[in-house]
Amino acid sequence: MSSFPVRNPRTGETDYLMPEFSSEDVAVLAKQLRAGQKLWAARSLEQRMAALKRLAEQIAAGKDELVQAVATDTGRWAESVLEVDSTIGTIQRWLRDAPSLLAPRAPLSSATPGIMVEQNLRPYPLAGIISPWNFPLLLSMIDAYPALLVGCAVMIKPSEVTPRFVPVIQRAIAEVPELASVIGFATGRGATGEAVVRQADMVCFTGSVRTGKRVGALAAECFIPCHLELGGKDAAIVCADADLDRAAKSLAWTSMVNAGQSCMSLERAYVDQHVFDEFVERLVREVSALKLNYPNIRQGQIGPVISEAQVSILKEHLADAKAKGARILTGGNVIQMGGGYWCEPTILVNTTPDMKVVSEETFGPMLPVIPFDTEEQAIELANDSIYGLSGCVFSADLDRAHRIAERLDAGGISINDAMLTGLAQEAIKQSFKSSGLGGSRMGTASLSRFYRNQAILVNQASSSVWCFLVGENENGNV
């Protein structure tokens, strides 16, 4: 098996090699996982839950090594600790909710006399999961856990940019033998991901719109269901009656956390013109206090640009904004230190809709702040996007906030805070527009992505219902 190099975002060096699965390697892995899935699906829900509980314990026991692997690949520390804690928390959440959600369904009497209807949940044998580089561990496992509880085997293709966590979590999985036969990692680049889609019975993809469309087209060719969680250009609306300190602190954090490298990052802020200057002053004060985490990964709040390919996009958005007249109030530079790249936390004003920083996904710590005159205009501006992942509204009038939220074309809207869909896992939401397609990753509906409904219909009458409905002739023939 060949290998591919992995770059360290803090040093710029390619200092690690990972195995690269060919299409033949993926086919072999898929065959192994399908074999394991038959035994796994035959286990009771309680047995599957017990296995996942032991996996959570193994992850917790090896937390330090896992955090280090994620931190090395992403160049940030606090978010890496949170990421490992979150993947443990995700297991615990499903262990709490699965018994009621997957409980056997009682037979139902049909409206047709004599027929009883039984409903079975039949798992897709092999779920393919393709994950991105910004939260490599969490977004590789967030779809795996519900799939495993339903009874699927899972084949995970992590991003080639951030795969160092794989051997660490594989050691944790190996301590739970029944899980080791139904969780497989196929590391590699684009061709590996394509092979995973071709071998799977359904696929969950998290990543860019461009790649997501290719995955969706390939899934359609393979005639398998596909669930896509793609990019965003999330908008905040700050009304004149909002708590401006609260809004400024929230937007400063949720636009800059993980150096803006989150699909749910706030990338546009629309502020009532009556409080615009006051709000911008507060926002700039908050953002200016954020520091780059160089040279010490554990100090400062803003990590490096994780993917080298993203550097040119950030520079392009900044250059385009400057050329078209935007004013930068803080930040405004992509700088190289120690071989890695950092983008300074940036607030822009005097922006226009044709600027890339306003219209395209930046995926970096930049926030254009734009005034609006009326509530109607704010909604129109926020909806003027090909994206529709999430957004937020700040207002002291909750009726008004709800009225605005319900008109925003996005799947998850926070009120008087931002990115709450990343914390409230119970919320069922779907991606609007080009931000995605398919079932909700969140909430109780998440499980339904991984099974098909099978109906068993039992005739309890003494003869065929069709004979009764259509009638028999005197010879007993229909």
Disulfide bonds with the S-S distance in Angstrom:
none
